[in-house]
Every structure is written in C-alpha cells, then in structure tokens.
C-alpha cells in the first residue's frame, strides 16, 4: 500500500484527518516501529555481544592457565592447541586494526545501496576492553522506514560483529509521494587488540 492509498484508507475508514494530524499519526507509527525494531534487531544482537564478551574472557583465562600448566608437560600440548584454536575462531569475529577502515567502508556502502542519505557517519573514540576495543560509530540517515530496516538487516549479516544501538526515528516528511524519516543511531563494532587492560597497580605506576 503506497502513501496515497494509505492516506485514502485513513480518510475512508476514520474521520478525515488534517495534514498536521496525519503527520502526528505517522510519527506515532514511526515510534511504534522503532520499538518493534528494538525487540527484533537490537535485543538479540545485544545478547549475542554479552555472550561474546564472556566467552572472550573465559577463553583467555583458559588459554593462560593451559600455557602455564603445559610448561614441560607434553601431555597438555593438545589441550593448549585446542584452546588456542577456539580462541582464534572467536577472535575471527573481531576485525584487526588494519581491517577497521574497510569495515567502515562496507557499512557506508550498505547504507547507500539501501537508498539512504547519510547526514552523519562519524567513528567515535575507541573504548578499551580486555583483549579488544569497542568502536562506536554515530550515524544519521534519512530515508523510508523499510529502507532503514533493510540497511540494519544487512549490517547484522556482516561477518564481523556490528550491533545497532540507541535508535531514534522521527521528523517525518513527505517527498515525491513517499514518507521519509530521520534516523539517528549508534553502530558498535569491535577490534581485536590481543592485550589485556592494565591492572590497577600497573595504572598507578
């Protein structure tokens, strides 16, 4: 159902609405769709990130313990190799530093391919964590709602982990018979650093 048919449907099924009322109605729909998006796209991704963070820390602890125990003990070599393999498989989901620029280009290309206009695409300061870094990316795009949904879906299918947070949609505006929305959100990707955070006593020195 296109926008003109949608407006005709509203006028026929309900009390004819003024342009201001239609814009308000569309804004309410946009907010409801934003809530729906949160539960469909963001919440499962956030849960996956939490599991990933726990697994990284758990596997790194296992790896360090296995290395200590394997000193001079040949029978533990297989355990060390298996643990390292699991750690490498997990770290493959996190891009190395040199891969970040290409990942940012891929995300930008997905947005343009979805027919969105980028008003802002700004990587923020890195947030160090144990053995990886969080890299926030602030974006502001404009386009039809279903185009935004397609973009977020494509981002979620990237090989590297990229989560979508703090999504806000609003400012509906009709253009060439199509309702456009402004979407502000933050993408969060991760960079493998292979270094733990300094311990409290190390920070004081």
N, C-alpha and C positions, 0 to 999 in steps of 0.2 A: 504494500500500500504506500503510494508516494505521499508527499506532504500535502498536495492539494486535495487528494482523496481523503487524507486524514482529517483535514480541516472541515471538509464537507460532511464527513461522518460525525464530527463533533457537533456541527450546526444542525444536522438532521436528528441525531439521537438525543441531544441535550439542548438546553437553552442556547440560542445563538450567542457566541462569545465575541467580545471586542478583541482587537489586536493585543491590547495590554493583557487581557485575561488569557489569551492563547499563549502569549509568551510566558506568563506565570505558570500556566498549566504545563508547558513544555519544560520549564525549569524544574518543576516538581518531578516530572517524569525522569529528567536527567539525574536528579539526586537519587531517585529510587534505583535507576540503572547503575549509578555509582556504587550504591550499597550492594546491589546484586553482583557487580564486578568484584567487589572486595571478597565476597564469600566464594566466588567461582575461581578467580585467578590468584588473588594475593594470599589468602589464608593458607591454601595448600602449599604454596611456594614458601611461605614463611616457616611452615612446619618442616619442610624439607631442609631449609637453611639451618634450623635449630639442630636437626639430626646430624647434618653435615659437620657443624661446629663441634658437637660432642664426639663424633667419630674421629675427627682430626686429632683432637686432644687425646682421646683414648688410644688411638693407633700410635701416636708419637710416644706416649708413655710406654706402650708395649715394646716399641722398637728400641727405645733407650735401655729398657730392662733386659731385652733379649741380647743386645750388644754387650752389656756388662757380663751377663751370665755366659756368653759364648767365648769369652776370653780363655783361650787354651782348652776349650771343651768342644771337640769336633762333633759330638752328638747333638749340639744345639745349632749347628750351622744351617740345617734345613729349616728350623723354626725361624731363624733370623731372615733367611731368604724369603720365606712365605710372608712374614710380616712386612718386609720391605716391598714385596710385590703388591700387597694390599694397600700399602701407603701410597705407592706410585699410582695405582689405579684411582685412588681417591683424589690425589693431587692433580690428576689429569683434568679434573673438572674445574680447576682454578688456573687461569692463564698466568704465564710468566710475565715479568715486567715488559719484555720486548713485544709481547703479544697484545698488550692493552690498546695501543693506537689502532691496530687492525680491528679489534673488537668494537671500539667506539665507532669506527667507520661502518662496520656491519650493522650496528644498531641504527645509525643515521640513515643508511641505505634502506633498511626495512621500513622506516617511517616515511621516506619519500615514496617508496614503492606502494605503500598503503594510501597514498594520496593526501598525506598530512603536511601542513605547513608548519615548520619549526620556527617559533619566535625566540626560543632559548634552548641551547644544548651546551651545558656547562659542567665539565667534570669538577668535583669539589676536592678538598684536601683529603688525603688518604687517612684511614683510621687504623693504626697498627693493632694487630691481634697476635696471639701465639701462632707463629708459622704461616700467617697470611695477613693480608691487609684488605680492609673494606674500602671500596672506591665508590662514593656516591656520585650520581650524575643528575643534575637538575635539568628537567626539560619542560618546555611549554609549547604545546602544539595546538593547532586549530584545524577542525575538520568534522565530518559527520561522525556520529557516535559509532556506527557499525565499522567505520574505517579505523577508529581508535581501538575498538575491540579486536579487529584483525591484527593490528600492529602489536598489541600486547600479547596476543596469542603467538605470533611469530617470534617475539622476543623470548617467550617462555620455552620455545622449542630449540633455542640455540644450544650448541654442545656445552658451552661454558655456562655456568650458573649466573643468571641475571634475574633479580627479583624486582617487582614493581611495588612501590610503597607510596603512601601519602597522596593518593589520587584525589583530585578535586576537579569537578566539572561544572561549568556554568556559562554565563554570558551567551545565551542562545541568540542566534541572529540568522535571519533568512537571507540566502544568497542564491540567485538563479533558481528559485523554487525549492531549495534544499536547506534544511535547518542545520547550521553549523554550531559547534560548541567549542569552548576554550577548555583545554585540559592541562592542568598543572600536576606534575608528579615527580617522584624521585626514583630513578633506577639505581639498583645496588648490585655491583659486581665485585668480584674478589680476585686478589692477586696472590699467588703463592710466593712466600718470601724465604722459606726454609730457615727462619730464625725465630727463636722464642722472644717474648718480651723480657726486658731486663728485670731481674729480681729486685725487690725493694732495697736491699742493701747495696746492689750494684748501682741503682739510680742515685744514691746518696754520695757515692764516690765520684 
